[in-house]
Amino acid sequence: MSVSYKDEAIETLRGLKRLERAAERSALEAAEIEKQAQKMASDARILEKMSRILNESTGIVEPTPEPVVEAAPEPEPEPEPIVEEKPAAKKKAAPKKKAKAKKS
């Protein structure tokens, strides 16, 4: 015989397992979609290069468009911090050295 609290624990664990498997499936599907998108982009680049190579070999040259570079707004110059100058401290006089007594 099983106890009801054990049955409930088993059901909750099974439910958690179902959720984990569903999350894994969706993560795998997302990774597969990403892989396919990368593959399609790669194939498109390869086709573009191949068409350029074929056009160069036949003598037909298509002008390549220049990349459009958007001008970035210049940052406003930061105002220079105001530094208050402190008056220079007076130098203290060095203490006088005592003369040593001569031995005769």
Helices and strands as residue ranges (DSSP letters): H 4-58
